Amino acid sequence: MTATSSAAVKCLFSNASSEFDPFDMQDPFAFYEWARAEHPVFYSNDIGYHVVTRYSDIKAVFDNWQVFASDNAQAPVRPMCAEGKEIMRQGGFTAYSGLSARVPPDHTRIRKIAQTCFGPRRFKAIEPQIRQIVNTAIDAFVDKGETDFFSQFAYDVPALVLFKLVGVPDSDVPRVKSWALSRALLTWANLTDEEQLPHARNMVDYWNYCQTLVKARYETPSDDLPGDLVRLKQEGADITDAEIAGLLYSVLFAGHETTTTLMANGVRELLTYRENWEALVADPSLIPGAVEESLRFSPSIVAWRRRATQDAEIGGVPIPANSNILLIMGSANRDDSVFSEPDRFDIRRANARNHLSFGYGIHFCLGQQLAKLEFGIALEELRRRLPEMRLKQGQKFDFVPNISFRVPTALQVEWPVG
């Protein structure tokens, strides 16, 4: 921001705890800027978390898993009601985080096995399928001159890609997407007891589906993620069927929901700051930089959680043992101590890849390579086939209320036809 706009931001806020709305994703960046300068670490009475906003502090917390544990990363912000717990208990729901909420030695053991299935060989093999999925999605609306990019492209493309990787048939896409939404709302949103119940039932179906995927690979071996994991187990890898199902439970959510949001947010910023889109259309070598800058400037995951295992300090602020901590990566990514002119979207930014959108340390996102590959291919094909794409005028950008994901509800775009 300019000096004038920064001064204006300072006048907008006065009390960090009372003025921070952790569920409001409309445009939180002005508050983040103010907090970094005035109250970089503060306590939110609303959710009972210590909130951290500066890059160096967030990176240090991510890098110290012994003191700042990840075991609350997937915990519901609002506890599940008694009736919802009973629905899940009776349904046999025993899912546990694949990796993000685990700590060593289990995290180290499982991640080492999973990494062998997320390597260059697997992604190179699936690249032609990604390009085909992208172009099939474009085919459906290219002659219409307009579309809701979120619902007609970004929503399904990452799911179809991921499900090829996991061996989920296309016919199951709507169900798994529905379950993923339920998981997001139960974990990161602010639902009433009554609103939780249908999502609790969905979680039972979701977990049973993941277990069925694992069982099926014993009966019919397959060249996909669960097939690889079952084969590795049969060859002596130290992993259980429940842990394999837990990995699928995580991957079937994180592996496409975050990429859906990345694609929608990235295209929105490219078309809002149109000189970047025009530069990319003219020079496709700028695409890797566009992907990284989209991740920095408008990340899918704005905040993530940790818990202090002992009395500690963050940025000089005392953090008592067992305190919950909310790390605002969306703020860190605009910290001017790391990124010059941080509120400027620039696909030529030299250090954009230093963003913290995939986390840092031992829990650095396992699927980051796939997310970048998908978005890069999407931009290649969009620039080739829809070079004059632009935002529809007069639309309001809304985002789903929750504490972690900046998910748009729609993105209307248009282009000349004929």
Summary of the structure (lengths in Angstrom):
residues: 418
radius of gyration: 21.3
end to end distance: 40.9
largest distance: 65.8
contacts: 1383
relative contact order: 0.17
helix: 54%
strand: 9%
